[in-house]
Amino acid sequence: MFDTTAANLLARLAKEYGNNNPDKAMDYANQCLTLSEHIGYKKGMGNAYNSFGWVNLSKGDYIPALDYSNKALKLFQELDNKKGMANAYNNTGEIYRAQGNYPEALKNHLMALKLREETNDKKEIAASYNNIGLIYWKQGNYTEALKNHFASLKLKQEIGYEYGIANSYNHIGEVYTNQGNYDGALNNYLEALKIFEKLANKRGIAKIMRINA
């Protein structure tokens, strides 16, 4: 029990560092994999592979990223672990989106959304709606993009996820900009800016200021 708890903690640390410190994330993921393999803990192995996939994606190494995500998916399918499967599908969708393969990206994000709805994880469901909205935006399907971003925004408001709410306002503003609805765009950018300022999130503030420069 202690070993599985340690593996889960290492996996969580790898995930937490995945976006801002890839080297540290890889170190924790490697520790998680080594421990999980030693004790035969498939869930821990799958979590480690998901982290490897995400870090490689952030570095632009798409081939190993896809390989790790597929390994994670296979393990979680064996366990019938819907949360792990959803994360693997999400990672795969993000890899394909980064490559510009939007049909495959959409297919994987829709799979992630379906699984997350089954587990009723509102924060992750909101993330899936957000990612689907971004794909439709890239494809120029602004109606579907807005539909998904508003669905994401609603869930984030329900759970009080302020950073996510600000991101949704920003994405909605981007869609409105592409549609030529500049009043709608400005209103949403200002809502996003207000929250980013409240959170003292310098990256978010810079993003809004750059858009409206």
PyMOL commands that set and color helices and strands:
alter all, ss='L'
color gray80, all
select helices_A, chain A and resi 2-17+22-39+42-58+62-79+82-99+102-119+122-139+142-159+162-179+182-198+202-211
alter helices_A, ss='H'
color red, helices_A
deselect
rebuild
show_as cartoon
